[in-house]
Amino acid sequence: MATLITPDGTLKVVHPKAGIGKKFTLKEMQSIVEGYVEYVRLQNGGIAVVNEDGKLIGLQCNPRASLTTGYQLVGNVLLCDVSELRLD
């Protein structure tokens, strides 16, 4: 189960367009984070998918995602398990 955290602190459960149990495509992840993706590995084994250029282009700080992950993150953040990502 993937969770989208927006900069205003909103949490939303999201699923790949292909359906529950399928994997997010690169295009889907780029759409969610509004740009190129960067994967941040988390201590719990999960992944935070973020905008690779978010800090450079001045995306809004995401305090809730930052507190949750322990990293200073900006913009939309997709929290998920690596098994939910299509990495090819």
C-alpha positions, 0 to 999 in steps of 0.5 A: 500500500503506497501513501502520497504525502503532499507538502500541506500534510495531506495523506492519501493512499494511492494505487498504480493505474494498472490496479491494486497489486500491480506496480507503479510505472516510471511515468506514474511516479514522475506524474506524482512527484511532478518531475524526474524521480529519485529513490530514497531508501528508508531504514524500515526497508521502504522507499520514498519517491521524490522529485530529483530536482525538488530542492533546486527548483524550490518545491515547498518543504514537506514537513510530514514526509520529512518527520516520517522519513528522517530526511528533509524532503520537498514536494510530493512524496510517495512512500511505498515498498520496493516491490510496488515499483516497476524499475525497468 
